[in-house]
Amino acid sequence: MIISSIIENKNKEKRIAITPEIAKKYINLGFDVHLSENYANHLGISDDQYSKLGVKINNDDNNIIKDANIILQLGLLDEEKSLLLREKQILIGVLNPYDNKERIENLIKKKINFFSLELLPRITRAQSMDILSSQANLAGYKSVIESFANFEKAVPMMMTAAGTIPAAKVLVVGAGVAGLQAIATAKRMGAVVFATDVRASSKEQVESLGGKFLMVEGEENLETEGGYAKETSEEFKKKQEALLAETLKKIDIVICTALIPGKKAPIIIKENMINNMKSGSIIYDLAAVQGGNTAHTEVDKIVDKKGIKIMGESNILNKLPTSASNLYAKNVFNFVANLYDKENNKININLEDEIIEKTLLK
């Protein structure tokens, strides 16, 4: 049985789906592993490192796709390569079925099995496969590093003979995995950290990391059964906006992480709020690729609004591709191991398994 991966478009995606460590695990499970020539050269991993493990290196991506039983990628194959997929093949990745709906539906008609890992259920057994958590953790960390790099003041409090420099004040909007890591990173670097989230259950987690939780009076229960945030009522939005508007007047750096799966990101930082912030402040918007949490976010640009810099990247993990690849490859391996019936050397698409049923695109 052949498991394969081809090079992504490196202008958009520098992560890889199969690292040498994980290639060895697939081979030990009984798979043949086929990869593109120069698959991970950009990460300092040579083809020789793979070949020594028994991986087959091929310079023809079309043949790799045609021969594979399972194809592992970060995203959906481009249109030209998608046409090479054949019946009963399996493609596993972060396939973004909401934006790629029509393409995927047409390919499903060819009886190709697509598993989109961002749809994994939030259950204990799926934690080792949870690509959203592993990647968001790194994104939260890196967003703070990028913000501090563009902030033109010191971050921790410094007491000198010439006077005291106050600690930077950071606000994290959204206390999911990315937000919690952003809080922890900012605290470690000496900032005073505030956080807000529509889920009241986040308060304890925020405070355990040393952050101060900003709570709207009359807090609603705004958490789905799967642990995600859901949309708020109009009344709640008004209360939240009033609290944010007042808080932002004294904040130096804002990290925005608020996302609703499958929908446009909610605009939380409005025009009037930005106008009241201090010149020199930074907003880093991790939701940029889904429309952004601010009124002025533009993907892969630094927007300057009266001295306030608003930043947002299409793929912040391209700045941590080695770490991100290591975690992603492990997540995917655990998912494949759950699919694979080693005794009979076949893939078992058991729809009674919640992990398989939720991630299989239909």
N, C-alpha and C positions, 0 to 999 in steps of 0.2 A: 504494500500500500504506500502510495507516494504523497508526501506532504510538502508543499512548495510555497515559496514567496518570491515576488519579483521586486525590483527597485521601485520605490515611490518617486513621484515628481519632487526632486529635492528642493525646488524653489518653494514648494508648499509644505513638504513633509520630510524631516530628516530622521525621524524615528524608524526603527526596523521592528519586524514582528518575530524574528528568530535570531537570537544571540547564540554564540558558540556554546555556552553553558546549556541552553535550552535545546539546541540542535542535538547535543549528546543525549539528552533525556528522551527526545523523540526516537532516536536510533535505538536506545535501550528498550523502548516500548515496542519496537518492531517495525517502525516506519523507515522508508527510504526518504531522505531529505534532499530536495533539489532547490538550488538558489541561483539567482542571476549572477553573472560575472561582475566583480567589484561591488557586490551587494552591500557591504558595510565598510568599504574603504574610507568613506568620509568620517567614520567614527574611529578610525585607526585600527580597524579589524581587517586583516588581509584574507584573501581567498584561501591561502595556505592554512590558516588557522581552522577554517571549516573543513578543508580537504583532509587534513590529518585526522579528523574525527570520523570521516567516512561520508561527508556531505558531497553530493555531486554538483559541480559548478557548470552552468550552461550559459553560453553567450547569446542564446536565442530565447527571448521572453515568450514568444508565441508558442514554442515547443514546450516550455515549462508549464504554461497554462493548459495546453492540450493534454499533457501527460498526467497532470495532477488529479488525485482523488480529493484532496483538501487543499485549498489555497488560503493562506493567512496574509492579511494586509492590514494597514491602518485604516484605509478608507475604501470606497467602492472603486473597482477598476475603471479606467477611462472607457469611453464609449466604444472605441475601436477594439480594445482588448476584451471588453465584455462580450462582444459578438463571438469570441472564441470559446466561451463557456459552453459546456455540453450537459446533457441530461445526467442527473444524479451526482454531479459534482457539488462540492460544498465550498462556499466562500464565507470566511469568518473575519469580522473586523468591526470598525465603528462606521456603520454604513449610512447613518443619517437618513433613515427611511422617510422622514417628513419632507426633506428637500429633494430626495431622489425617488419619490413615490412612483412616478410614471415609468422610469427606467427599470426599477426593481420589479414592478408588476409585470412588465413585458418579459423580463427574464425568468420570473417565476413560472410563467406559462410554458417555458421550455423545460420545466421540472428540475430547475436548479435550486438547491437548498441554500438560503442565505440566513446566517446567524449574525444579528447585530448586537454587540455586547453592551451597548449603552442601555439596552432594555432589560438587563439582568434584574431579577427581583431582589429586593433588599431582605434576604434571608441569610441566616448564619452559614448555611452550606455553600452559599455563593460568594462569601467574603473573599476567598482566595482568588476569585475570578473577576473581582469588581474593578474594572478598568476606570470607571468614573472616579472612584475614591483614590486609586493610586496616582492617577494623572492630575487630579485636582489638588492633591496634597502638594505636589511639586509646583503646580501653577500658583498656588497661594503663597508659597515660599518665594518664588521668583518674582512675583508681582511686587512684593515688599522691597526686594533687592533693587529692582528696576526703578521703583519710586524714589528710594533713598539716593540712588545714583544721580537722579535728576533734581533732587532737592538741594538748594544752594545754602543750606544751613547745617549745623551739626545736629545729630539726632539725639544722643543722650544728654542729660544735664551735665554741664561741666563747670566746676568751681575753680576760678583762677584768681590770681592777685589783681587782675584787671577787672574782675567782676564775674558774675554767674551767667552762663548761657542756659536758658530753660530747655527742658526736654521737649522734643517735638510731640505734637498731639496727633494721633492717628485714629481715624474712624474706619471700621470695617463694616460694610453693609452686606449682610448675609452671613450667617454663622454655620454654613455647611462645612464640608471637609476643607475646601479651599480657604474659606473664611477663618476657620479655627487655626489652620496652619499659618495664615497671615498674622493672626493675633499673636501666636506663639513666637513667630520670627521677629515681629516688631518689638515685642516685650524684651526678647533676648538682646536686642540691639539698643535698648535703653529708652524706647518711646513710652509715652503715656497712651494707653490704648482704650478706646471705646468701641462698642459693637452694638449693632441692632439687627433684629431678625423678626419676621412675623410669627415665628414659632416660639411660643413662650418656653418650651422645653429646652431651648438653647441657652437660657440664662445660666444654668448651673455649669454648663460646659465652658462658656465664656469666662465666668468668674474663676473657674478652676485654673485657667491659664493666665489669670492676673488682669483680665480685661474688665471694664465697667460696662454693664449691660444697660442699654437705654430702652426703657419699656414704656409703651403707650398705655395710658389709662384705659381700663376696660378691654384688656387684651383678648382678642378672639383666638379660638383654636384653629390655626391655619396650617395644620400639618396633615398631609394625606396619609393613608394607611401604609404607603410605601416609604414614608419618612421624608418626602419632598415637601417643599412649600407650595401652597396653592394660592390662587388669586384672592385678593382682599376685597372687602366691601367698600363702597364709596365713603362711608362714614369713617371707617378705619383709615383709609388712605389720607383723609383730611387731617386726622389726628397725627398720623405718622409724619406727614409733610410739615406740620407745625413744629413737631419735636426736632425733626431733621434741620429745618431752616434755622432754628435757634442754635442748635449744636454746631452747625457748619461754620458759624461766624468765628469760632475759636479753634477750628481744626486746621492743621497744616497739610496732612496727607489723608486722602480717602482711597480705600481699596473697595471697589464694587465687585460683588460676586453673585448677585441675585439672578437666578435663572429658573424658568419653569420649563421642564422637559417638553420638547416638541413645539414650543411657542416662542414668539418674539419676546426678547427680554423686556421686563417692565421698566419704564423710565421712572427712576426714583429721584435722581438729582435734577431738579427743574432749573430753568433759566434764572428765575429770581433767586434761587438758593446759591447758584454759582456767582451771581452778581454781588452777593453779600459776603463771599469768602475773601480771605486775605490775599493780596497779591503775593506771588511766590509759592502759593499752595500747589499741590499736585493731586490730580485724580487719576488713579489707574483703574481702568474698566476691563475686568476679565470677561465681561459679557459682550464685548465689542462685536464679536463675530455673529452674534444673534441680535444685533441692533443696538446694544449698549444700554447701560443703566442711567446715562446722562443725556441731556438734551443736545449735546454737541459732539459725542463720541464719533470718531472716524477711524476705520480699521487701518492699522499700520501708519498712522500719522500722529504727530503731537500737535494738538490744536491749542492755540494760545488765546484765551479769552480774558482780556484785561489783566494779563500777568499770571493767570491761573492756567497751568498746563494740564490738558486732558489727554491721556494716553490709552491706547488699546491696540492689541496686536491680533492678527488672524490666528497665530499659533505660537504662544509664548513658550511652549515646550520645545520648539526648535532651538531654544537657547540652553536647553538641558537635555539634548537628545540621547546621550549615553545613559544617564540615570533613568530617563523616561522609558527608553527601550528595554532596559533591564527589567523594570517593573511590568511593562506591558507584555513582554514575551512570557514572563512567568504567569501572568493572569490568563493569557491565551492557552498556554500549555495545560493549565488546570482545567480549563473549559474543554479542551480536546480530550484530555484523559477521562473526563466525565462522559463524553460521547462514545469513546472507543471501547468495544468489546474485544479485549485482548485474546481471550480464549478462542474466539471464532474469527479473529482477525477481520473485524468489520465494524462499521459505524452503526450504532444503534440509536436511531432517532425516536426515542421513547417519549411520546407526548404526555405520558403520565408524570414525567419528571418536570416539575415547575420551571426549573432552570432552562431546559430545552424548549418547553412549550412557550415560554415568555419571549425568548430571543429569536425563535424561528419566525421569519417573515412569511406571511401568508397572503 
